[in-house]
Amino acid sequence: MTKWEYATVPLLVHATKQILDTWGDDGWELVQVVPGPNPDQLVAYLKRPKTTES
Protein backbone atom coordinates (compact mmCIF):
# COMPACT_ATOMS: atom_id res chain seq x y z
CA MET A 1 0.00 0.00 0.00
CA THR A 2 1.32 3.43 -0.91
CA LYS A 3 1.93 5.83 1.96
CA TRP A 4 1.69 9.53 1.19
CA GLU A 5 3.16 12.73 2.54
CA TYR A 6 1.30 16.01 2.14
CA ALA A 7 2.15 19.70 1.90
CA THR A 8 0.15 22.91 1.94
CA VAL A 9 1.62 25.73 -0.11
CA PRO A 10 0.57 29.37 -0.40
CA LEU A 11 0.15 30.42 -4.04
CA LEU A 12 0.44 33.98 -5.26
CA VAL A 13 -1.95 34.60 -8.15
CA HIS A 14 0.75 36.20 -10.31
CA ALA A 15 3.19 33.25 -9.82
CA THR A 16 0.94 30.19 -9.57
CA LYS A 17 2.43 28.28 -12.51
CA GLN A 18 6.02 28.84 -11.43
CA ILE A 19 5.31 27.73 -7.86
CA LEU A 20 3.43 24.60 -8.95
CA ASP A 21 6.09 23.72 -11.55
CA THR A 22 8.79 23.92 -8.86
CA TRP A 23 6.89 21.59 -6.53
CA GLY A 24 6.04 19.28 -9.44
CA ASP A 25 9.72 19.00 -10.35
CA ASP A 26 10.27 17.71 -6.79
CA GLY A 27 7.69 14.95 -7.28
CA TRP A 28 4.64 16.63 -5.71
CA GLU A 29 1.19 16.13 -7.26
CA LEU A 30 -1.47 18.83 -6.96
CA VAL A 31 -4.57 17.61 -5.13
CA GLN A 32 -6.61 20.78 -4.67
CA VAL A 33 -6.45 24.58 -4.69
CA VAL A 34 -8.64 26.57 -2.28
CA PRO A 35 -9.04 30.28 -1.54
CA GLY A 36 -6.46 31.74 0.83
CA PRO A 37 -6.79 34.29 3.61
CA ASN A 38 -6.90 37.23 1.17
CA PRO A 39 -8.11 37.76 -2.41
CA ASP A 40 -4.60 37.67 -3.91
CA GLN A 41 -3.66 34.32 -2.40
CA LEU A 42 -4.61 30.69 -2.93
CA VAL A 43 -3.56 27.61 -0.99
CA ALA A 44 -2.48 24.43 -2.77
CA TYR A 45 -2.64 20.95 -1.25
CA LEU A 46 -0.06 18.57 -2.68
CA LYS A 47 0.95 14.95 -2.14
CA ARG A 48 3.72 12.56 -3.10
CA PRO A 49 4.57 8.98 -2.20
CA LYS A 50 6.69 8.65 0.94
CA THR A 51 10.16 7.37 0.27
CA THR A 52 11.63 4.70 2.49
CA GLU A 53 15.13 5.29 3.72
CA SER A 54 17.45 2.30 3.82
C-alpha angles and dihedrals in degrees: 000000000000117000117207137208120206138207135189115211130187111231124204111214093229093051104033097122095047093049094048092045090054093051091043091054087057091055100263120142121210112241103172144342120215134178115277131219093282135030094257095054137071129185121225125204113208137179140191135175114272114247120225116227117220 
